Amino acid sequence: MGNSIKTRRDFIKASAIASAGILASPYLLSGKSTVSKSLNVGVIGTGSRGSGIISLLQGHDRVKVVAACDIIPFRLEDAVNKSGAKGYKDYRKLLEHKGLDAVIIATPFGLHGKMCLDVLESGNHIYCEKTLVKGVTETQSVLDAYAKTKELVFQTGHQYNSSELYQKVEQIIKSGYIGDITGFVCQWNRNGDWRREVPDPKWERMINWRMYKEHSGGLTAELCSHQIDFINRVLGEFPEKIAGFGGIDYWKDGRETFDNINLNYQYPSGIDASFMCTTTNSYGGYQIRILGSKATIVMGLKNANIFLEKKERALGMVDGVSGATMQAWQQGKGAPIEASNEDSTLQALNQFYESVVNGKKVYADILSGAQTAKCVQMSLDALYEERVVKWADYPEIA
């Protein structure tokens, strides 16, 4: 893979590996702007994700939450008290807020499509949480609407892929440093029923929307989509076939979405990717293992390490690295990839600001988000219908 940098020696020279660790390169997402313009945003959806974003933006000196919306009164009240924003029960009224520059959509997955269309029509920039839109034709409708308003910034909330760490790993893979990519093994394991407290039964399906198919893609959309998006981006292609199994096998509590899933993707290049996600055992938590012919990268949410294959360690082809790194490799240990530990969502929001105010390129753009949304829908069909689904059998996303 990759024609520009063939060997580890060349890659080390190009990336300037620091003596304190491996693969230190210029910070990709400094969050520093050459323009001091303030960005006024409205947040639609003030549940756990929306309120978390509001909290992050409380300390931001150039992004101000001026409006918030939620149909659940106590959630909206909390958000307004926290931010000082004006509260709205109807998001369409929020779109009329004077002086609004951009909108963050943090509502249940199934509501994104219509909201994206309305925000685009209002002329506001959009940061829409993953997964972008539920359904393939609905996703294309949003892309078509965006095509008519290309001056607007549209960023998808695959925040891990907006982080310096993930972008650096992508560079390393594409350089050929770990050899030919032969596969990806992903997991995101948790131990808990994934439920939120409901003070009144009438709010059950609103607060615990992740449990119900109407607005949720379950574990696939809420967790695996981050990893799917990353792999699609790194490979520059999309799965040719998807198969999977799952079920409601442990939490017998009336939920409709699966409490465990296992997915297998086959890409046109012959590379396979597997995804395991469960709510009954948290061992290992989050992980992506990127298997190369010369080395493996093991990624977490905030860290990543390179493990050389035994035959590569024997060759000693590790020019330019520190003695500590070489010793770690000789012992079969990993060498860390140095990157910022700043919250990945804050990095993504900083990137959104830079795109809106300074015209910088959007990394997690609408098209990549839409293509991942297609993968999510295909995965759900494979899981629920217990069949192998093919990319070619679904409408193109473009």
Phi, psi and omega in degrees: 000140174080132180254343187282329182224109190270325187238165177295327179298314180295320182293321179298317179296321182287328185261351179056067178299129182278154181292338182279346182187200183243144168061048172274127180223167183306140182297123185280331188233071186293335182074002180267134185247150174270357179237138184262011182303138177272145180248122179265120183239154171246141180247119177262114183102110184241034174284208185299318181286311181298318180292328176295319178294318178301318179298317179298320183282348177299329181262006182272129186276354182232001176236123183238128175279111184254347181210146179217150183220139172197148179273349178265114190304312186291330176290318179296318180299317179299317182294319180294318179295324182288321190254340186077009181285163174278134183265144179224140175272334181246120184296335179292331174288324177300323181294345178266001183300129184293132177084008180288136178253324187208160181231136174254122180260117182227042181262176174306143183315315185292347180265351188298319187304304181296321180295319178300317180298318181290322179293318177300317179296329181283347178086018179262148172293155186231134162243108183249126179299154175286164343289149193305300183217147179268118181102141185287313180294325177294323178296316179296326178299320178292319177299318179297319179293321179294326181300337180274351183226055188293349178285347180275148174271134178228112180244138177266141185279045168274076194295329181296323181284351173268357184278156178300320182301311184293323179292324179292317178299320178301317178298317181297315181298312184290341178287342185088007185300324180261014178086198178286134177285129182244348179173167177228135176237116186240147173213155171211093188255138177224163178231098181168161187281355175070016181267153174253153178292136181241109183289339180217130183305336182293343181261005185307306186285343177277315182283319180258042183300334181297342182273351190237135188295336184306316184239007189232147170253013176059212184299327181297310184283321187278331183239300186299334184302327178300314182289321177300314181299318180297314183294317177304317182294314182296316183281335183069027178208174185234155186299134178283322180221148176225135174224159180184166177224156177185186179175174171258086192249351183230309183271087181274073189231019178092000178292158180251336179269152188293148176264359173204144178216152171224121182241147174230127179250139172240123182265156182304330180287353182096355179282137178252151175224135178242149181225123175240133180215128180218160178247015186240358179201127187259007185301128179085340176053239182261135178198142167235122174256119180257111187268117177244162182290341181247338182197167177238137171256126176250117185250139167249197179286326184232008181210160177206146180226147177255130177244118179286145170296151185303318182293330179285324177297323181293328180285338179068028182276067183228042183304139171089354181268166180288161176299323180295320179294315179298318179297320178299316179295318180298332179269004180080015180268168181269152174252129187287146171265117186282132179200166180298142175263008179300145180311130185296326178293322178294322175299318180294319179291324174299320179294321177299315178302312182298326179290317181290313188274319187249003175073019179288153184299138175280127181278301178272077189277180185294323183292315179297321177296322180290320179292325174293323178299323176297317178300320179297315180296318177300318180297317179297320178296319179297319181290309186286328183261358177051057180212164174276126179251151184239138180305319185293341181276356181249153177304145177292147175250115183203000000 
